[in-house]
Amino acid sequence: MRRLLPRSLKSRLFLASLVLLPLIIVAAVVILQRAHYDSLVASERSQAQLQVYLLLGLAELDAGELKLPEMLPEPGFSQTGSGIYAFISDERKQLLWQSDSSALLPTEQVSQVLDSFPVPGQVLFRHLADSHFYLFQYPIIWEGLGEERFFMISVLRSDERLREQMRAFSARLWGSLIGVLVLALSMQYLILRWGLRPLGRLAADLRHIEKGESDSLSGNYPREVQPVTENLNQLILTERQQRERYRNTLADLAHSLKTPLAVITGASSENLSPEAYRTLVEEQSQRMNQIVQYQLARAVKSKGGLAAKPVLVKPLIQRVAEVLHKVYADKSIQIDNAVEDGAQFYGDERDLMELLGNLMENACKYGTAHVQITSCPTRNGLLLLVEDDGPGVLPTQSKVILERGQRIDSSISGQGIGLAVVVDILSSYGGALEVDSSPELKGARFRMLLPMPT
């Protein structure tokens, strides 16, 4: 089954508006129609009640009979088929009077009016939906000449006028709200185009970076998009630095391997014994292996401090010390692990192992009998001190030994790359390495700052 392509943000938002806005319009139409209908019904009741009061004001009780004048102020009562009809009946539901307008009204309709008989004090108003009329009935008790008479005054009004008003109102309402809907959708589309324009600019800037036309995202973006652009710039910078590191590492590796290869190539033309030639090849092979390992360490190390988990320092120092005791068993070196129990490094555990291994091995190699590792928390991170009781380092040599391939004591085997690896790893974390003299052991002291993540 073919997978559907995801919609763009603009399409999603506009589709949501296209679905939700009509629903809101329909709900508004229903609410407004109901409110208008209720107001029209209330108007019908009010007019019917006024007409009942008009009949009461004109009625007179003569010899027990309720009489009304032939000419009524309400013209609807006198016009046949006007849609406004009036009736007066007694307690026996006998019709005593009806308006001239009801002359052509069906008998069944008149009977329906007379059959409805609320008790005195109860006013009745209801809609006769089957016959399309509104019925208002007002029972009264008329006192006169020592007797009481019960009468029912009923007003019947056609709902045709109300239905016509509702149809006209609905037509105008639908037309207006559909126009509002079209206008709202048009404005929504323009707002979406304007609101999502920064994302389009962001995509265009990324294409410029991909083509090599730009180095970073430098446009003026909204506050909500700015964190994304900053993170993307950081990611681009990290990737560029990593790519540059790979390029430099490959170049350094090629350059570093040229000398051992030249030595081996040149030795093939010399008159060396098989044993001497094998020794030379083994030495150069070992040197090439060290170079490759060093360059790989440089190439694969990652930028520290990004989403790093804390690593306890003291247990790693103990592990390194146990290995070095075996390597330098002939020297019987004492390694004091005086690092605080809670000291932590925020980064890759393998990087910390590489840092400690190089510094502690360097101290064991040049120390006489004593190596000491201490820690000191600072405002910017953790300061580790690795000291030995060896010959020490002169102030003029402190920077030289940190450079790749530089060694002070050539009598001891090594390639001079261990401290350079330490400097490279620390630089990736924003840390630093300094060398001075140990005031206590009188040898060299390496001050390594492991920064806190920012």
N, C-alpha and C positions, 0 to 999 in steps of 0.2 A: 504493500500500500504506500502510495506516494505521500511523503510527509509534507504537511502544509507549511508554507513559509510564515514566520511570525509577522504579525502586523506591526507597522510603525507606531510610535507613540502618538503621532498626530492622528492616525487612523483609529487607534483604540479610543482615544479621548473623544474624537468626533462621533464615532459609532455609539459610545456611551451617551453622548448628548442627544444623538438622533433617536435613541430608544427612550431615554428618561424624560426629555422635554415634552414629547407628545403625551406621555402618561400624566405629567403634571398639568398639561393643558386640558386633558379630558377630565381630570379631577376638579380643576378649577371650573370647567363648564358645568359639571354636575352640581357643585356647591352653589354657584351663582344662579343656576336655574332653579334650584330648590329654594334659595332665599327669595328670588323674585316671585316664584309661585306662592310662597307663604305670604308675601306682602299683598299679592293680588287677592288671595282668599280672605285675608284680614280686611281688605277694602270692601269685598263683597259683603262680608258680615256687617261691617260698619254701615254700609248703605242700606242693607236690609233692615237693620235696627232703626235707622233714622226714619225709614218709611213706615215701620210699625208705630213709632212715636207720632208720626204725622197722622196716621189713621186714628190713634187714640185721642189726639187733640181735636179731631173733627167729629168724632163719634158722640152721640147723645142717646141717653136712655129715655125712651118715651113709651109709657104704659107697658114696661117690662120688655120692650123691644129696643135693640140697639140699632140706631139709624145713622146713616152717613149721607152727606149731600150728594146730589147727582154729579156735580162738577168738582173734581178733585184737583188740588194744586199739582199733583204729580201727573204729568201727561202720559206716562207709561201705563197708568192704570186705566186710561180711557181709550187707548189705541189697541185695537184688536191685533193679537199676535206680536205684541211689542217685546215679549220676553220677560215682562215684569207683571206678576199676577198677585192678587190679594184675596184672602178668604177670611170670613168670620163664622165660627161655628159655636155651638153650645156644648154643655156637658154630655148630651146624648149623641154627640158627633153628627148633629144635624147642621146642614149648611144654612146659615142665616143670611149671608151676604157674600157676593163675589164681585170682583171688579169687571168692568166691561171688557177689559183686555183678555179675560179668560173664556170668552164666549166660544171660541173654537178649540179650547183645550180638551184633549180626550178625557172621557169619563173616568177611565182607569187612573189617569194622573190625578184627577180631583179626588178620587176615592183614596189614593195613596196619601194625599195630604190630610184628609179627614181622619184616616185611621191612625195617624201619628198624633198622640195626645199626651204631652208631658204634664206632670202634676203642677199645681200652682206653685210659683216661686222658682220653677226650673225653666230656664230658657234653652231652647233646642236650636242648634245650627248644625246642619250636616249636608253632605254632598250626595245627591242621588245620581250615582255614576251611570246607572243603566239608562236613565231618561235625560241625563245631562242638565240637571237643575241643582240649584242650591236652595235649601229649605230653611227658613228662619221662623220659629213659632214662639209666641209670647202669650202664655196664659195669664188672665187677669180675673179678679173677683170684683164685681161692680156692686157697690152698696147704694141703695136708694129706696126711699119710702118704706123703711123698716125691713127690707128684704135684701138678700144677696143673690146675685146672678153670676154664673161662671161663663166666661167667653174665652175663645181661643182665636187669636189673630195670627194668621199665617201669611207669609210673603214668600212667593216662589220666584226665583230669578234664574234665567237661563245662563249656563256657563259658556255659551258660544263666544261671548265677548272676551272672557278670560282666556279661552283657548286660542283665540286669534291673537291676543296680546302675547301669549307664551310663544306661539309660532314665530311672530315677528321678532320678539326678543331673542329667541334661540338662533334665528337666522343671522341677526346682527352680531350676536355674541360669538357664534362660530366663525363668522367672517373676520371679526376683529382679532380673535385669538389665533386663528390660522395665520393671519398677517403678522401677529406678534411672534408666532413660532418660526416663520420663515426669517423674520428679522433677527430673532435670537440665534438661530442656527448660523445665519450669515455672520453675525458678530462673533459667535463662538469660533467659527472657522478662522476669522481674521485674528482673533485673540490667540488661538493655538499657533498660527503661523508666526505671530509676533513673539509669543512666549517661548516657543521652541527654537527660535532662530539661533540663540547661543549654541545649542547642540549642533546645529548645522555648521556654524563657524568652527566649533571644536573638531568636528569630523574633517572639515577642510584643512584645518591646521595640522591635524594628524597626517593627512595625505601629503602635505608639504614636508613634514618631517620624514615620512617614509621615502619620499623622492629625493631627500637630501637637500631640499631647498631651505630648510630651517632646522635649528638645533633644539628648540624648545617651544612650548606653548606660551606665547607672550601676549595674547589678546586680553582685552578687558572683559571679563566674564562676570555674570551675576554672582551674588554672595553664595547662593546655593550650589553653584557649579564650581566656584573657586577652589574648594577643597579637593575636588576631583582633578582639576588641572594641576594643582600643586603636587598631588600624589603621582599623577602621570609624569610630570616633569622629574620628580624624584626617581621614578622607575626608569625613565629614559636615561637619566644621568647614570644610574647604577648599571644599566645594561651597556651604556657606552664605555663606562670605566671597565666593566668586565671584559668587553670586547677588546679594549685597548690593552688590558692586562694579558689576554690570550695572545694578542699580536706580539707584545713585547716579550712574553715568555717564549714563544716560538723562535723569535729572533735571537734571544739570549741563549736558548738551547742550541740552536744551530751554530752560533758563534763559539759557545763553550765546548762543543764536541769537536770542533775543527782541530784543536791542538792534540787531544789524545789520538784522534784518527791519523793525524799527520805523523805522530810519533810511531804508531804501529806500522804505517805505510813505509816510513823511512827505515824502520828496523828490519823490514823484510829484505832490504838490499844490503844490509850490513852482515859481516861474517860473525854472527853470534851463534853460540852453542844452542842446541835445542832447549836445554834447561834454562839458559839465560833468556832466550826468546820467550819461553813460556812464562817466566817470571815477569818479564816486561809486559806481556799481553794481559796477564792477570792484574797487574797493578793499574794499567790503563783502563781495563774493563771495570775494575772496582771504582776508579775515579769517574768513569762515564755513568755508572749506576748511581753514584752519589749525585752527580749533576742532574740526571733525569729525575731522581726522587725529589730533589730540591725544586726543580722547575715545575714538577707536578704539584707539589705543595703550594707553590705560588699560584698556579693556574686554577686550582680547585677551591682555594679558600674563598669564603663568602664574606659579604659585608656584615660586620657584626652589629649587634644592637637592635636588629629589626625583629620584633616579636620573639626575643630571646627569653629562654627560661633560665632561672638562676641555677648555678652549679656550685656546690660546696667545694671550697678550695682545699681545705686541709686533708680530706681523704685522698684526693688525687696526688697531693704531695707525698703522702705516705706510700702510695702505690709506686710512684717514680723512685722514691728512696729505696724501696725493697729491691727494685731491679738494679739500681746503681750499686748497691752493696755487693751484689753478685759480680757485676762487671769489674768493679774496683776492689775485689776482695783482697788483693795483694797489698793494697795501701791501708786497709783497715780504717777507712774514713768514717768519722762520726758525723751523722747528719741529724741536726736538731730541727724538728718541725714545731716551731713556736707560733704558728699561725692560729688566730682566734677560731674557735669552733664554728661560729656563725658567719665567718667571712664567705662572701659569695661572688661569683663571676657571672655576668649576664652575657652569655654567648654560647658558642658551640663548645661542647666538652672536648672535642678532638683538638680544637684550637688551643684550649687551655693546656691540654696534655702536651702539645707541641711546644708551647711557650715554656712550661715548667721543665720538660725534658731537656731542651737545649740549654737553658740557664743552669740547671742543676748539674748536667753532665759537664758543662764548661767549668763549673766550680769544682767538681770532683777531679777533673782532668788537671787543673792548674793548682788546686789546693794541696796542702801537705797532709793534714790529718783531721781537719774540722771544717764542716760546712753548716751554715745556719740560715734558716728561712723564717722570717718574721713578717707580720702584717700590721698595717696601720690604716684605719678608715679615715678618709678625707671627705671634704664636701663634694668633690667631683667623682668619687669612686673609691677604689681600694688600692692601696699602695703596698706592693710586695717587695721585700728586701731579700736578696740572695747574696750572702757573704761567704768568703772563704779565707783561709790563712795562707794563701799562696804569695807569690812575689808582688802581686798587686798591679795596678795600671797607673802610669804617669798621666798627669793632666793633659799633656800634649797628645797622648795616645788614646784618650777616652772616646774620641769621635772616629778615629781611624779604624778601630777594631769593629765598629758597627757597620762598616762598609763591606759590601759583598766581596769575598775573596781576599780580604786583608787579614793578616795574622802577624802577631808580634813575635811569638816564640816559634820559630820554624823547626825546632828540635823535636817538638811533639807533633805526632801525625794529625792531619786534619786538612780540610779544604777551606776553612774560614767562611763557611756559609751559614753556620748555626745561628749566630747572632743576627745576621742579615734576615734570616727567616723570621726571627722574633720581631725585628723592626717592621717587617712587611705585615705580619699578622696584627701587631698592635696598631699600625697605621690604619688598617681596615676597620678597627673598632674606635678610632679616634684616641687611642692611648699613646703612651710615650715610654721610652727606655733611656735611662741615664746611667753613666758609669762614674764611680769615684772610689775613694779608698775607705775601707772599713775601719772605723775608729776602735772597734773592739778586737777584731781578729787580725787587723793590720794588713789584710789582703785586699782583694777587689770586692767592691759592693755594687751590685746591679739593682737599680731602683726602677721597678716596673709598675706603671700606673694602669690599672684596669678600670675604665670609666663606667659610670652608671648609664643605663639607656636613657635617651632623651625623648 
